[in-house]
Amino acid sequence: MKKWRIAGINFDHFHMGDLLRQASEHPNAEIVGISDEQPERMVSATKNFGLSTDQVFTDYRACLEKTKPDLVVLCPAASRHGEWVEKVAPFGTHIIMEKPFAGTLQEADAMVAAMKPTGKLLAVNWPLVWIACQQTAHRLILEGLIGEVREFHHYGGNRGPLYHGADKIEVEPTAAEKAASWFYSKSQGGGSLLDYMGYGTTLGTWHLGGRKPIEVTGVWDEPQGLEVDEHSVAIIRYSFGLSKTETRWGTFTDPWTHQPQPKCGFVIKGTDGTISCYDYAETVFVQTRQKPEGYELPVDELKSPNRNPIEHVIHHLETGAPLIGPLTVEISRIGQQIVDTAYLSAQQKKTLKLVE
């Protein structure tokens, strides 16, 4: 079997550590290089994955030219996704971009355009896809258990993006770290809406079968002393009804340790039933016309190649098997349209038609 050469470039987002770990554990993959302009951000990865000094770069071009990867993992700040795809695309490598798709719809379209001449894959990783309850809920939807999906209701978030690092290791951020982080910088695409709302809009679009809404109403908080929001809500109107997604930095607990209230996850309503799938839960709860009182179903055991984005994308490249919905630029673009509209709506304080 081909040994897939993987490089990790730009460590703005701490999820890089998770993705490199997945690459290191894949039997047909190897990490050939990492690159970041700030060498101190690569110290842990260098140690954790046994990389040599000639595999660690501060110049992405040198990294690409010397290591010749097949696949590049990119984790830049949200506002720099387009910039980094345009930098890497000419080197003719496949790309996995860590969520969100982009800072704006215009940027997302520029990313797709930059990749088109290369014929290589651009995939967008949404970590919630790899939580078993999401894949279980989608399987039940495809099997027709709840009829035609008409609504999704999403609540998502955590204590804040600086309260944990790779592999969900807990940290306590200082005020200085918060002030210096791109997560809290308006110019760099910070804020809970741009960071997290794409989960709800993209996975919601997946569960709705790729259908687009008509208009969006976005609202966010305006916390004193910060440039960006920490709490945002979007009401999304379709021809067949309303859906909503809510994002929160500052939940009482992190959902991967103790579910906060409200619980983080999705409630999905169809013409013949409902499914609730809460993040990291071991069961989903289902109502149907035959059993309106509802019942629990155990979540599916995730198996290769659907346990993480590295093995999933490699399987796609090796076999041509379809990508799971949210990884595709088609589904992610609709999610981005909704996010862009919600952002503009919150700014203008009025309902807006879906941006095109």
Order of alpha helices (4+ residues) and beta strands (2+ residues): beta-alpha-beta-alpha-beta-alpha-beta-alpha-beta-alpha-beta-alpha-beta-alpha-alpha-beta-beta-beta-beta-beta-beta-beta-alpha-alpha-beta
